Amino acid sequence: MEGEKVCMICSNNVGKYACPRCNVFYCSVDCYRAEVHSSCSEAFYKDCIADEIKSQETNPDAQKKMLEILQRMQQQQEAGEFDEDLLFGDEEDDGDDLVDLADRLKHVDLEDADTVWQCLTEEERNEFQEMLKSGNIDNIVPKFEPWWTVRDDKKVVDLDKEDEELKGLKQRCPKVENKVVPFINLSKVSPSSTVCYNLANVLAAYSVIVRYYNGEHKQYVSESTPLLVAVSTNLSSNQNFPDLDMAVKSVNHEITNCQCLSQVEGIGLEMEEDVKRLFIGPNFIHPKFYVECALGDLYSLLRLSLNSKKREPNEAGEFSKQFPDSFQNAVPELQKSKVKLCLRKIEYFQSWAKDHFQSPY
């Protein structure tokens, strides 16, 4: 091994690679992941994947799924269950390929799907495409469980624990950040009995959007807000509904007219149950709590939309051409004036819920 650098971990083989964090030379993935080097290797994997886990400004469908493949490397590394065969087969030097992948992505913007795609080998690209076809890629993403699915049906309340339970609810659910004014300050006329049906239409659209974005709808505000308005005709065109069934079915109908939502299997299956869960609340003591939280979240989303930047079309790269963004041109961008009208409607619903709440269930 004269003239060659020796592995600084085992001192037995040629140090073919250099750690991108500490520059130590090593010969294989076993040495890279050795206990004496674990603090560095684990930190490197964590840093490499952490940026991807953060909020992404790209489409949450195929592009997001491709980037989520990278999470498996970090998750299994931390759990000590890393299986190189899942990504790269069972060749003898596959572990080195994992280190190589991390090294290739070290200075890459993981929010740029086209750039990441260019860094992948042909084998890695094929792996991603096969996972899309087989549906196995869905196993990477943990099942999302909305906050409103928690229900306590006990009939007897321990008053000593009530404050503690309410505190737990508030920590788990979205906060109502704006001050809700009394209904009498908005209207001298008593609200119609059908207000709850119009609200049901908005809440049905809300449940679809939250589930579609896996609870990260505020991180995609320029997309999620137009989608919300598009599938709620009460928000988009001020349509009034005479009953609950029509209010909910209207959202299902609008889903079929929306390209990006209609391509998602079962997107509307949970919607009707979600509306019921929101209207009955976490328990019989706080029946309107979930409705107030949902309206607070909607208000916050619309406020963010007022300050969001206009969507700029990007030149399609190799990945974007092969896996086109299903959201692009799916719904028109909202005008600020329309967002303000929707905000006023949410404020109306908030005041109604505060002083005149009536569940249709």
Buried (B, 14 or more C-beta within 10 A) or exposed (E): EEEEBBBBBBEEBEBEBBBBBEEBBBBBBEBBBBEEBEEBBBEBBEBBBEBBBEEBEBBBBBBBBBBBBBBBBBBBBEEEEBEBEBBBEEEEEBBBBBBBBBBBBEEBEBBBBBBBBBBBEEEBBEBBBEBBEEEEBEEBEEEEEBBBEBEEEEEEEEEEEEEEBBEEBEEEBBEBEBEBBEBEEBEEEEBEEBBBBBBBBBBBBBBBBBBBBBBBBBBBBBBBBBBBBBBBBBBBEEBBBEEBEBBBBBBBEBBEEBEBBBEBEEBBEBBBEBBBBBBBBBBEEBBBBBBBBBBBBBBBBBBBBEEBEEEEEEEEBEBBEEBBBBBBEBBEEBEEEBBEBBBEBBBBBBBBBBBEBBBBE
